[in-house]
Amino acid sequence: MRSYSEITKKAFFRNTAYRSEVWLRIFGNISIVFIQVSIWTALLGTGSLNGINIETMITYSLINTSVSMILMNKVIYVVDDKLKTGNITLDLLKPINYPLLLFWDQLGNVIFQVIFTVVPTILITWFLFGLTFPTNPYFIVAFIISLFLALVISFLIGYLVALVSFWFLTTFALDWMVTALITVFSGSFLPLWFFSDGWKFVAEMLPFQFLGFIPAAIYMEKINIDEIVWIIGKGTMWALMLWFVAQLLWWRAIRRLVIQGG
């Protein structure tokens, strides 16, 4: 465990080398929230749609944007870069489980983003637009669990895409497709409340809703209490299935890497 904590610490301090980027990310995040708020203000005004008003959408936009900042699907670029440079062999020689090495490395990035990007973005946006908070402790606990699921599921999705690069040596096209699916079905582009019945059914059959919509909906107490356990259980099952597939693909990828190497 100490080795993994050191990996997280190293990843955290590695991010401090790009301090100017923090300000750009905060500005970019606030701009995204401002654009979304402007769009929903124009669409909803002082009214509501399906019981959703502008105050609800302000909070949703902020929470969804904040969650998107801490997702771990960017692990794709880490593996892709190391595979192209050949540095992945150095990681494989270490007496550490490679997937766990990647996860704890990404966790260091997440901690940095939470402290220096998410928190400032929330505070500034709260001051500019206002923000509602959950009142039921049950929803607060469920929200924290949903955030953990978002991290795990996003990591596994990114990791699976990264493993494909062992065969194709590039993940550009697949990464673009997965990013598009996440944008649509995570609720980042449009909350699932406004999906048609057919598309909502599709979204509920995919794991992407746990990368934005589910944490935001739980935070806003827009999910019935008796449904939360089922939803958390469903997210856990997705995480286990993705982990199982990742394990199978990992062992095949290792054999292929050995064959390519000689």
Secondary structure, DSSP 8 states (H G I E B T S, - for coil): -HHHHHHHHHHHHHHGGGHHHHHHHHHHHHHHHHHHHHHHHHHHTTSEETTEEHHHHHHHHHHHHHHHHT--TTHHHHHHHHHHHTTHHHHHHSSS-HHHHHHHHHHHHHHHHIIIIIHHHHHHHHHHH-------HHHHHHHHHHHHHHHHHHHHHHHHHHHHHHHHS--HHHHHHHHHHHHHHTSSSS-GGGS-HHHHHHHHTSGGGGGTHHHHHHHTT-S-HHHHHHHHHHHHHHHHHHHHHHHHHHHHHHHHHHHHH-
